[in-house]
Amino acid sequence: MRALPLLSAALIPLMLSGCVSKIVTAPFRAAGTVVETAVDATTQTQSEREEDLGRKVLADRKRQRDLCLDEAQTKQERRNCEDAYRRDD
């Protein structure tokens, strides 16, 4: 009769080991996901850097064109500005 409670007491930890391990590892997995997401949000690939640089260069060229057009006093000067910056459109 004493063997049954001892056997039960010995089997309970084995039966619960899967549940306990899931409970223990779940917070670490969640934290890992948050860290990976934060790292992805703060890093930038080479192509993303190149795209950002391209956008800045285009914006600068458009500002230069607008300034050129504002300073132009004749139709010929305006035409020269438009021709000089035509490929940016």
SULDA-V101098 format. One record per residue. N is the residue number from 0. PHI is phi in whole degrees, 0 to 359 (* if undefined). PSI is psi in radians with two decimals (999 if undefined). Layout:
BEGIN
n->[N & N]
phi->[PHI & PHI]
psi->[PSI & PSI]
END
This chain:
BEGIN
n->[0 & 1 & 2 & 3 & 4 & 5 & 6 & 7 & 8 & 9 & 10 & 11 & 12 & 13 & 14 & 15 & 16 & 17 & 18 & 19 & 20 & 21 & 22 & 23 & 24 & 25 & 26 & 27 & 28 & 29 & 30 & 31 & 32 & 33 & 34 & 35 & 36 & 37 & 38 & 39 & 40 & 41 & 42 & 43 & 44 & 45 & 46 & 47 & 48 & 49 & 50 & 51 & 52 & 53 & 54 & 55 & 56 & 57 & 58 & 59 & 60 & 61 & 62 & 63 & 64 & 65 & 66 & 67 & 68 & 69 & 70 & 71 & 72 & 73 & 74 & 75 & 76 & 77 & 78 & 79 & 80 & 81 & 82 & 83 & 84 & 85 & 86 & 87 & 88]
phi->[* & 286 & 291 & 296 & 295 & 293 & 296 & 297 & 296 & 284 & 277 & 301 & 298 & 294 & 288 & 269 & 299 & 295 & 294 & 295 & 295 & 292 & 293 & 287 & 275 & 302 & 297 & 290 & 294 & 297 & 296 & 297 & 296 & 296 & 295 & 298 & 295 & 295 & 293 & 297 & 288 & 263 & 264 & 225 & 283 & 300 & 294 & 294 & 297 & 295 & 296 & 297 & 297 & 299 & 297 & 294 & 295 & 298 & 298 & 294 & 296 & 293 & 297 & 296 & 297 & 298 & 295 & 299 & 294 & 292 & 276 & 293 & 253 & 238 & 297 & 294 & 295 & 295 & 297 & 297 & 296 & 297 & 294 & 293 & 247 & 300 & 290 & 277 & 290]
psi->[-0.57 & -0.36 & -0.61 & -0.85 & -0.63 & -0.73 & -0.73 & -0.78 & -0.58 & -0.56 & -0.44 & -0.85 & -0.62 & -0.67 & -0.55 & -0.10 & -0.64 & -0.73 & -0.76 & -0.73 & -0.62 & -0.69 & -0.68 & -0.69 & -0.32 & -0.82 & -0.60 & -0.65 & -0.76 & -0.75 & -0.68 & -0.69 & -0.73 & -0.74 & -0.76 & -0.72 & -0.72 & -0.70 & -0.72 & -0.63 & -0.48 & -0.25 & 2.73 & 2.31 & 2.91 & -0.74 & -0.63 & -0.69 & -0.73 & -0.69 & -0.75 & -0.75 & -0.73 & -0.72 & -0.71 & -0.73 & -0.77 & -0.76 & -0.69 & -0.75 & -0.67 & -0.66 & -0.72 & -0.72 & -0.78 & -0.69 & -0.73 & -0.78 & -0.64 & -0.60 & -0.26 & 2.36 & -0.37 & 2.91 & -0.64 & -0.70 & -0.70 & -0.72 & -0.69 & -0.71 & -0.79 & -0.70 & -0.69 & -0.55 & 0.30 & -0.69 & -0.16 & -0.23 & 999]
END
